[in-house]
Amino acid sequence: MASETLHISRQKGSDFCQENKIHDPIEQVDCQNSCSSFCQCSKRSASDGSTFCFRERCSGQKLVEDENDGPGKINPIDSNVLSEPTIRHVENADENACSHCENESCKACGAMQPQDYRRTHKGNSANSLQDLFLQDNYDDGEDDDSDWEPVSHLLIKKWFCYNCTMPNFDDVFHCDVCGEHRESQVRGYDTFLKHIGEKVQVSVDSDTICSFPDTASSSKSCTAFGFDERMLLHSEVEVKPHPHPERPDRLRAIASSLVAAGIFPGKCSLIAAREISQEELMMVHTLDHIEAVEETKNMLSSYFTLDTYANEHSACAARLAAGLCADLACLIICGHSKNGFALVRPPGHHAGVKQAMGFCLHNNAAVAALAARRAGAKKVLIVDWDVHHGNGTQEIFDGNNSVLYISLHRHEGGRFYPGTGAADEVGINGAEGYSVNIPWSRGGVGDNDYFFAFQHVVLPIASEFAPDIIIISAGFDAARGDPLGCCDVTPAGYAQMADMLANISEGKLLVILEGGYNLHSISSSATAVVKVLVGEKPSYDLSNVMPSKAGLRTVMEVLKIQLKYWPVLESHYTALQAQWGPLSWNNTEEEATFDRTNLVAVGE
C-alpha cells in the first residue's frame, strides 16, 4: 500500500515476529492474554514452573492444573494453539482472583466463558486460522514482578489495531505488533469507487473496447480487473472480543493502493460481475455444500467452523467471487485480456469438495481452472503461494492430470494450519506428480527461500508441463508483517515470483486474492504484483540466491520425491548435492544460512 493510502508509523513493531523466526520456545499458559477471545487476564510462567496472573486485573494466586489439561504451556509460534483457554482451577482464590470456571465470569476482568466456544484441541495441527491469533503479545519475558502489587479493581481497556487487528493497551498509541498508529485508517477508497462508476465494464462474451475517462484501448492489451462492492457485505455479524482477520477492509486497502499507484483505472479494464451458476459450482463442490452456503442467506449469522463465518450476504459474495474468477479465466484464454487480477473475497483455497473452512466458502481458483478448461485450455497450472496449504484445491484436483497444483506453504511437520501439504502428497489415481508441495519447516521464510524453490522446483516443473494459463492463488499472508503467517516475503519478492511465472505461460496469468491480514502488507504486495501484470519489470538480482539451511533441506526433500514423476528435476537434484553438500554452516542460529565465503552459486 502506498504510504499516503494508509497512514503508518514505524516507531514500533519493526522487529515483528522475530521470536517466530528463531523459534525460541516461550512458555505461556493457555488462559491467554491480551488477545484472548474470552478473558482480558494474562498469565505468566514463573521461574519455578508455577503459573501466576500478572496483569493488574488478577490477584496473582497460584493456579493448579486440572489433571486432564496437560502441561498448559504454549509456544507462541507453535500452531498447536487452542482457540479457547483451557479451564483452570484457582487455589486459595479470593474474590478478585481470575476464576475461569465453567459457566462463570472472571471476577477480576468480567469476561464470560461462552459454552458454545469451549472445545478440546485434537491432533497436531492448529484447528483454525484464528488459533494463530491467540498468543500473548505482551509477555516479553523481561518484566520483574517481584515487587508487584495487584490492583484487582482496575479494568484496563484495549484497542485493536486497524492494520493488523492485534490488541493493545489503551495507554499506547502505536500497535506493539506492527507499529501502526491507533488512529490509522484507509484513505482513498472513495476515489476508487468514483473511478468504478465512470468505467465501462467489459463483458466476458464480447470484444468490447476498454473505455476510460481519458483514453481508449483494445481490451486485448489490458489487464482485466475483477471487483464488486457487494463482496464487502460479507462480514462477521457476531461481536467478538477480537476482530476477525478476514474483513472487508482487506479489499478497500488494496483498491485504494491501486488508485494511489496510478494503476486503476488507467491500466486495467473492469469486468462486469456476475454470480456463478449452480451448474458451474457443481463441477467443483457437492450439491449439499452448495446448498449449505445458500442457506446462509436466510440467517443473520452462521458458522461453518469456529472461524468460518457467514451472514445473509455471504452466499452472494461467494458467488460473485467465483463468477469473477471464472470470467477472468475465460477472457484470458479467449484472448480478450492479456492477464487478470481478481480482487475478491471470501477467499477460496481451503474450500474442498464438500466443506467450507479456513475463512473459505467456494474454491475460486478451482472454479477458474475449470472455466479455463471449458474455454479451451488443455492444461492449467495453479501456483498457491498463500502461507497456508490449499488443502481444498489439492483435494479437488488430486486425481486430475490436466490441472497441476504447486503449493509453497508453512507446514512445520503438519503442526501449522491446516496440517496438510506434506512433500509426499503427490496426487492419486494416475495423477501422481500433479500435486507438488513445498512445505517450509519453520516460520520467518523470506524471498531467497521462495526464489530458490522457484528456480529448482516450480519453474522446471512448470516449463515441462507447459500450461495454457497459470492461476496464482495469491495469499499475501507470507508477507513481512502478517500476524498469521509470520514469514518475511517482501512486495518485491512477490513481484519477482509473478514475473517468473508470466514468462512460463506467455503472460497468460490470472492472480486471485486469497489470504493476507496486515492491511499494509497485503496492499503493497498486491500492488507490486499488479504492476507486473501491467508491464513493469521487477529488478531483483537472482544470480546469487542463497537459501536458508531449512529452505535447502525442504527443496532437496521435494526434489527427491518429485524427480520420480518429473525427470527434468534430476539435474537440479544432482547439481545441488554436488555444489551445496560440502558447504559449512553458520551455527549461530538453529536455522542458519550458508557461509557466504564458501558459496558456489547455483544457476539461474
Buried (B, 14 or more C-beta within 10 A) or exposed (E): BBEEBBBBBEEBBEEBBEBBBEBEEBBBBBBBBBBBBBBBBBBBBEEEEEBBBBBBBBBBBEBBBEEEBEEBBBBBBBBBBBBBBBBBEBEEBEEBBBBBEEEEBBBBBEBEBEEEEBEEBEEBBBBBBBBBBBBBBBBEEEEEEEEEEBEBEEEBEEBBBBBBBBBBEEEEEBBBBBBBBBEBBBBBBEBBBEBBEEBBBBBBEEEBBBBBEEEEBEBBEBBBBBBBBBBBBBBBBEEEBBBBBBBBBBBBBBBBBBBBBEBBBBBBBBBBBBBBEEEBBEBBBBEEBBEBBBEBEEBEEBBBBBBBBBBBBBBBBBBBBBBBBBBBBBBBBBEBBBBBBBBBBBBBBBBBBBBBBBBBBBBBBBBBBBBBBEBEBEBBBBBBBBBBBBBBBBBBBBBBBBBBBBBBBBBBEBBBBBBBBBBEBBBEEEBBBBBBBBBBBBBBBBBBBBBBBBBBBBBBBBEEBEBBBBBBBBBBBBBBBBBBBBBBBBBBBBBBBBBBBBEBBEBBBBBBBBBBBBBBBBBBBBBBBBBBBBEBEBEBEBEEBBBBBBBBEBBBBBBEBBBEBBEEBEEBBEBBEEBBEEBEEEEEEEBBBBEEEEBEEBEE
